[in-house]
Amino acid sequence: MSFDVIIPFLKPIEHLLSNRTISEIMVNPDGSIWMEEKGRIELVSDIRFDEGALLTSLEVIANRFGKKLDGDSPILNLRLPDGSRMAALIPPVVNPQPIMTIRKFTSRDFTMDDLIERKMLTTDQAQLLMDAIRRGDNLLISGGTGAGKTTLTNVIAGFIPDSDRILIIEDVAELHIRKRHVISAEAQLDTHKTQIGFSDLLKAALRHRPDRIIVGEIRGTEARVFLDALNTGHRGSLSTIHANSAEDALRRLAQLAMRGSGGVPLHDVTEECRRSIDLIAHVANQDGWRHVTEIRTAHEFTDGM
């Protein structure tokens, strides 16, 4: 199984790693262990790591993956062989013990029918998104942490025509798109000898003739480069963004893009976003029910956003 590489160092949570219904495991600096199962987060009260054991284990795991983890480099982000993600912070950034989160991709093989069956979206919503992808609309998927943005992106990207060259850019690789012509790149600032950010990677990636660009999540000034790419003929592109609603997603995209727009007024950048993004789908996690709450066209929103 995919967790064989880390289980020997994380014995107290071995049964959680092996459980296919658990999607996330969280160890807090106070030593408490939490898990997310079927959309609900619960305290696991009967297990703990021995004093200092988690820190030692994280240092060994980091070394196994060619990464550095110590007081000078206290942040760890890595991808496990199946695409699951491990993130950790160690003292002095957090105290008294490390914090670790493992996100397991239990939904990586979902189909659109699976999402409909789980009531993540309706048949009409599914058809709307499939049609948008097929005709080359630019889509923005918004939502909070753990709302299901990655799951929805993975599934709808499956409707991109097989002949299209897909270029995926992420901070830490999470997307698993089952198409034949996919090139994936990771920013991971702690991996490169020089600082290669999202914007640098996206600019470089544009030279490799992508038909579709998928940005795992827009968090900063890469929003400006992403908009530029959309305005230079890269139709049918897709990205996710943290937001509280579809309208908030467009507003946030504009605010992030404005940081790299050389003093262009927010009103003008907002208008550019409305022209560049065709459809916004917002997903939410309401008491464990992850579902699409709205699908809106960008031009619906007025200047008074």
Helices and strands as residue ranges (DSSP letters): G 2-5, G 7-9, G 11-13, H 14-18, E 22-27, E 33-37, E 40-44, H 53-64, E 75-79, E 85-89, E 99-103, H 112-117, H 123-135, E 139-143, H 149-157, E 166-170, E 182-186, H 198-205, G 206-208, E 212-215, H 222-230, E 238-242, H 246-258, H 266-276, E 279-286, E 289-297, G 298-300
